[in-house]
Amino acid sequence: MKVVVADDSRAFLAVVQRALQSAGYEAVGVTSWLELPKTVARERPDAVVIDASMPVLEGIQLVEVTRRHWPELPIVLMAGEPFGELANQAQAAGATAYVAKTDVPTQLGRVIDHVLRRRTATGRHPRVQGGAEGR
């Protein structure tokens, strides 16, 4: 299964890609918000992971744009803060899940597993607030 990851930090993008690869996913990375829609259209991923603090177009806006074009695609927003107002905004914008960047190495694979299982069971993307258990 394939996951497209958008993060403007090449160093953190590598961390995310390693976490996904160790969980058994193929990870395709982009470092610009402009690359995201083109890459999603070309790669046809099973899920997308978006950094909340992308330059020019914020992660919440990227979630909205991605959701508009690919309504059934699971979208995980990752951010520096664990949970709070940004997690609520992510859910309102159409994110399927939210994960804190500090949890990416240990939790991102589980979060992706969870949203893909729920998508398979329901036939559409579920809305969960965050974490593998939808905390």
Secondary structure as UniProt FT lines:
FT   STRAND          2..6
FT   HELIX           10..22
FT   TURN            23..24
FT   STRAND          26..30
FT   TURN            33..34
FT   HELIX           35..43
FT   STRAND          47..51
FT   TURN            52..53
FT   HELIX           59..69
FT   TURN            71..72
FT   STRAND          75..79
FT   HELIX           85..93
FT   STRAND          97..100
FT   HELIX           101..103
FT   HELIX           104..122
FT   TURN            131..134
//
